[in-house]
């Protein structure tokens, strides 16, 4: 990495055009200025100036380095200004949540971005463990997960609930609602399929034993917006959060089965413990809290 002090001396020399005057401006000696230039040339591996009597001219490498140095100073000045202002309506927002919540929340984030176009939304759909990892390593500043986290590394609070729905084709027979009939019909699996189905099973069926391997599988898909497609074509049933179900375009081809006991997932907003959030996140958190508290 280029030495910042030597680079500053070089930029000043180019702009002043005189070694003695540069030394006076920087409160240095003239030999000190010359030494900085020599060391910078050694670090760059090429001559930066060509002396002509008491004058000097920049070499092509010197011209390139001068442009780079000026831009670096400007970028640093801009960055420091942004750090001081912490504009609530400017900057990038990095967050993550489940696929179903992403489908539900993203249009509302875009409305916020349309009002404040200096805001940039970076939303990632991810499972719980990936969200936790992303917050820890700084990839995400906030995230929404579907269970509380027993880890003091995180600051968390509950912001809402989301029901799980058992979804079948629209023409699924009303007399085939038993567990055995449903499981023999066939399950459309997905990355969270086993977890969702197990929660529904344990809450609604008298036998507490859940053996996923004994349930007929008629498909698997990891694209959230495609999971209900085979269901709508009569190829099986699945379990999804209600927000994912509500986003499906062919609502007339599916239906949600009534359950004796509705299973609801708790939703928690997470951030890294003791890490201050930029002011722009306050608006995003307000949007999330308002929308999910109404669920």
C-alpha positions as CSV (number, residue, x, y, z in Angstrom):
1,X,0.0,0.0,0.0
2,X,1.3,3.5,-0.9
3,X,2.5,5.5,2.0
4,X,-0.1,8.2,2.7
5,X,2.4,10.9,3.8
6,X,4.7,10.4,0.9
7,X,1.7,10.6,-1.5
8,X,0.5,13.8,0.1
9,X,3.9,15.4,-0.3
10,X,4.0,14.3,-4.0
11,X,0.5,15.8,-4.7
12,X,1.5,19.0,-3.0
13,X,4.7,19.2,-5.0
14,X,2.8,18.7,-8.3
15,X,0.3,21.4,-7.4
16,X,2.8,23.9,-6.1
17,X,5.4,23.2,-8.7
18,X,8.4,24.0,-6.6
19,X,10.4,22.1,-4.0
20,X,11.2,25.0,-1.7
21,X,7.6,26.3,-1.7
22,X,6.3,22.8,-1.1
23,X,8.6,22.4,1.9
24,X,7.3,25.7,3.3
25,X,3.7,24.7,2.9
26,X,4.2,21.3,4.5
27,X,6.5,22.7,7.3
28,X,9.4,20.5,6.1
29,X,12.9,21.0,4.8
30,X,13.6,20.8,1.0
31,X,15.8,17.7,1.5
32,X,12.8,16.2,3.4
33,X,10.5,16.7,0.4
34,X,13.1,15.2,-1.9
35,X,13.4,12.2,0.4
36,X,9.7,11.6,0.4
37,X,9.6,11.7,-3.4
38,X,12.5,9.3,-3.6
39,X,10.9,6.9,-1.2
40,X,7.6,7.0,-3.1
41,X,9.4,6.3,-6.4
42,X,11.0,3.3,-4.8
43,X,7.7,2.1,-3.5
44,X,6.1,2.6,-6.9
45,X,9.0,1.0,-8.7
46,X,9.4,3.7,-11.3
47,X,10.4,7.4,-11.6
48,X,7.6,9.8,-11.0
49,X,9.3,13.1,-11.9
50,X,12.1,14.2,-14.3
51,X,14.2,17.1,-13.0
52,X,15.1,19.9,-15.6
53,X,17.3,22.4,-13.8
54,X,15.2,23.9,-11.0
55,X,12.1,22.7,-12.7
56,X,10.6,19.2,-13.0
57,X,8.1,17.4,-15.3
58,X,5.9,14.4,-14.4
59,X,6.7,11.1,-16.0
60,X,3.7,9.2,-17.4
61,X,3.7,7.1,-14.2
62,X,3.8,10.4,-12.2
63,X,0.8,11.7,-14.1
64,X,-1.2,8.5,-13.4
65,X,-0.2,8.5,-9.7
66,X,-1.2,12.1,-9.3
67,X,-4.7,11.5,-10.7
68,X,-5.0,8.5,-8.4
69,X,-3.9,10.5,-5.4
70,X,-6.3,13.3,-6.0
71,X,-9.2,10.9,-6.5
72,X,-8.2,9.1,-3.3
73,X,-8.2,12.4,-1.4
74,X,-11.6,13.3,-2.8
75,X,-13.1,9.9,-2.0
76,X,-11.8,10.1,1.6
77,X,-13.2,13.6,2.0
78,X,-16.6,12.4,0.8
79,X,-16.5,9.3,3.0
80,X,-15.7,11.4,6.1
81,X,-18.6,13.7,5.3
82,X,-21.0,10.8,5.0
83,X,-19.8,9.3,8.2
84,X,-20.4,12.6,10.0
85,X,-23.8,13.2,8.6
86,X,-25.4,9.7,8.9
87,X,-28.2,10.7,6.5
88,X,-31.4,8.8,7.4
89,X,-32.4,8.8,3.7
90,X,-29.1,7.9,2.0
91,X,-27.0,4.8,1.8
92,X,-27.2,1.0,1.5
93,X,-29.4,-1.2,3.6
94,X,-28.4,-4.9,3.9
95,X,-30.9,-7.3,5.3
96,X,-32.2,-10.9,5.0
97,X,-35.3,-12.9,5.7
98,X,-37.1,-16.0,4.5
99,X,-38.3,-16.3,0.9
100,X,-41.9,-15.8,1.8
101,X,-41.2,-12.7,3.9
102,X,-39.0,-11.3,1.1
103,X,-41.9,-11.7,-1.4
104,X,-44.2,-9.8,1.0
105,X,-41.8,-7.1,2.2
106,X,-39.8,-6.2,-0.9
107,X,-42.6,-4.2,-2.7
108,X,-42.9,-2.1,0.4
109,X,-39.2,-1.5,0.6
110,X,-39.3,-0.4,-3.1
111,X,-42.0,2.2,-2.3
112,X,-39.7,3.5,0.4
113,X,-36.8,3.6,-2.0
114,X,-38.9,5.5,-4.6
115,X,-39.6,8.2,-2.0
116,X,-35.9,8.4,-1.1
117,X,-33.9,7.4,-4.1
118,X,-30.5,7.8,-2.4
119,X,-31.5,4.7,-0.4
120,X,-30.3,1.4,-1.9
121,X,-32.1,-1.8,-0.7
122,X,-30.0,-5.1,-0.6
123,X,-32.4,-7.9,0.4
124,X,-31.4,-11.5,0.5
125,X,-33.7,-14.5,0.8
126,X,-32.1,-17.1,3.1
127,X,-32.8,-19.8,5.7
128,X,-32.4,-19.0,9.5
129,X,-28.9,-20.3,9.9
130,X,-27.6,-18.4,6.8
131,X,-29.1,-15.2,8.2
132,X,-27.4,-15.7,11.6
133,X,-24.1,-16.3,9.9
134,X,-24.6,-13.2,7.7
135,X,-25.2,-10.9,10.6
136,X,-22.2,-12.3,12.5
137,X,-19.8,-11.7,9.5
138,X,-21.2,-8.3,8.7
139,X,-22.9,-9.2,5.4
140,X,-26.3,-8.2,6.8
141,X,-27.1,-5.5,9.4
142,X,-30.5,-6.8,10.3
143,X,-32.4,-10.0,9.7
144,X,-35.7,-11.7,10.4
145,X,-35.8,-15.3,11.7
146,X,-38.6,-17.7,12.7
147,X,-37.4,-18.6,16.2
148,X,-35.7,-17.0,19.1
149,X,-31.9,-17.3,19.3
150,X,-30.1,-18.4,22.5
151,X,-27.0,-16.4,21.7
152,X,-25.8,-13.2,23.4
153,X,-24.1,-12.2,20.2
154,X,-27.5,-11.0,18.9
155,X,-30.0,-8.4,19.9
156,X,-33.5,-9.7,19.1
157,X,-37.1,-8.9,19.7
158,X,-40.4,-10.4,18.5
159,X,-42.1,-8.5,15.8
160,X,-45.0,-10.7,14.7
161,X,-46.3,-14.2,13.7
162,X,-46.9,-16.1,10.6
163,X,-49.3,-19.0,10.1
164,X,-48.3,-22.2,8.3
165,X,-50.8,-23.5,5.7
166,X,-51.4,-26.9,4.4
167,X,-52.0,-26.4,0.7
168,X,-53.7,-28.8,-1.7
169,X,-55.2,-28.7,-5.2
170,X,-58.5,-26.8,-5.5
171,X,-60.3,-30.1,-6.4
172,X,-58.8,-32.1,-3.5
173,X,-61.7,-34.3,-2.1
174,X,-63.3,-33.0,1.1
175,X,-63.5,-36.6,2.4
176,X,-59.7,-37.1,2.2
177,X,-58.6,-34.8,5.0
178,X,-57.1,-37.4,7.3
179,X,-53.4,-37.6,7.9
180,X,-53.1,-41.0,6.2
181,X,-55.0,-39.8,3.1
182,X,-52.9,-36.7,2.9
183,X,-49.6,-38.4,3.3
184,X,-50.4,-41.1,0.8
185,X,-51.5,-38.4,-1.7
186,X,-47.9,-37.1,-1.9
187,X,-45.8,-34.2,-0.5
188,X,-44.1,-31.5,-2.6
189,X,-40.9,-31.0,-0.7
190,X,-38.8,-27.9,-0.5
191,X,-35.9,-26.6,1.7
192,X,-38.1,-25.9,4.7
193,X,-40.7,-28.6,3.8
194,X,-39.8,-31.2,6.4
195,X,-39.5,-28.6,9.2
196,X,-42.9,-27.0,8.3
197,X,-44.7,-30.3,8.0
198,X,-43.3,-31.6,11.3
199,X,-44.7,-28.5,13.1
200,X,-48.1,-29.1,11.6
201,X,-48.0,-32.8,12.4
202,X,-47.0,-32.4,16.0
203,X,-49.6,-29.8,16.7
204,X,-52.6,-31.5,15.0
205,X,-52.2,-35.3,15.1
206,X,-52.5,-37.4,18.2
207,X,-49.4,-39.5,17.5
208,X,-46.3,-37.5,18.4
209,X,-44.0,-39.6,16.2
210,X,-43.1,-38.0,12.9
211,X,-41.3,-40.1,10.3
212,X,-40.7,-38.0,7.2
213,X,-39.2,-41.0,5.4
214,X,-42.6,-42.8,5.4
215,X,-44.4,-39.9,3.7
216,X,-44.8,-40.2,0.0
217,X,-42.8,-37.6,-1.9
218,X,-44.0,-36.5,-5.3
219,X,-41.6,-33.7,-6.0
220,X,-39.0,-31.3,-4.7
221,X,-38.3,-27.6,-5.7
222,X,-36.1,-25.0,-4.1
223,X,-37.6,-22.0,-5.9
224,X,-40.2,-20.4,-3.6
225,X,-42.3,-19.0,-6.4
226,X,-42.5,-22.4,-8.0
227,X,-43.4,-24.6,-5.0
228,X,-47.2,-24.3,-5.4
229,X,-47.1,-24.9,-9.2
230,X,-47.1,-28.8,-8.9
231,X,-49.7,-28.5,-6.2
232,X,-51.9,-26.5,-8.5
233,X,-51.5,-29.2,-11.1
234,X,-52.8,-31.9,-8.7
235,X,-49.5,-33.6,-8.1
236,X,-49.4,-33.3,-4.3
237,X,-49.7,-31.1,-1.2
238,X,-47.2,-28.9,0.6
239,X,-46.9,-26.7,3.7
240,X,-45.9,-23.0,3.4
241,X,-46.2,-19.8,5.3
242,X,-49.4,-17.9,4.6
243,X,-47.6,-15.0,2.9
244,X,-46.0,-17.3,0.4
245,X,-49.4,-18.8,-0.3
246,X,-51.0,-15.4,-0.8
247,X,-48.4,-14.5,-3.4
248,X,-49.2,-17.4,-5.7
249,X,-50.8,-16.2,-9.0
250,X,-53.3,-19.1,-9.6
251,X,-55.3,-18.9,-6.4
252,X,-58.3,-20.6,-8.1
253,X,-56.2,-23.8,-8.5
254,X,-55.2,-24.3,-4.8
255,X,-56.9,-24.2,-1.4
256,X,-55.8,-24.2,2.2
257,X,-57.0,-27.1,4.4
258,X,-58.6,-26.2,7.7
259,X,-56.6,-27.5,10.7
260,X,-57.8,-28.2,14.2
261,X,-54.9,-26.1,15.5
262,X,-53.3,-23.4,13.5
263,X,-49.5,-23.4,13.7
264,X,-47.9,-20.0,13.9
265,X,-44.2,-19.2,13.7
266,X,-42.8,-16.4,15.8
267,X,-40.9,-13.8,13.9
268,X,-37.9,-12.1,15.4
269,X,-35.9,-9.1,14.2
270,X,-32.2,-9.6,14.8
271,X,-29.1,-7.4,14.7
272,X,-25.6,-7.8,16.1
273,X,-25.4,-7.0,19.8
274,X,-23.7,-3.6,20.5
275,X,-23.4,-2.7,16.8
276,X,-25.0,0.8,16.3
277,X,-27.2,0.9,13.2
278,X,-27.1,3.8,10.7
279,X,-30.2,6.1,10.9
280,X,-31.4,4.8,7.5
281,X,-32.3,1.5,9.1
282,X,-34.8,3.1,11.5
283,X,-37.2,3.7,8.6
284,X,-36.8,0.2,7.3
285,X,-37.4,-1.3,10.8
286,X,-40.5,0.9,11.1
287,X,-41.8,-0.6,7.8
288,X,-41.1,-4.1,8.9
289,X,-42.6,-3.7,12.4
290,X,-45.8,-2.1,11.1
291,X,-46.4,-4.7,8.4
292,X,-45.6,-7.8,10.5
293,X,-47.4,-6.6,13.6
294,X,-50.6,-6.5,11.5
295,X,-50.2,-10.2,10.5
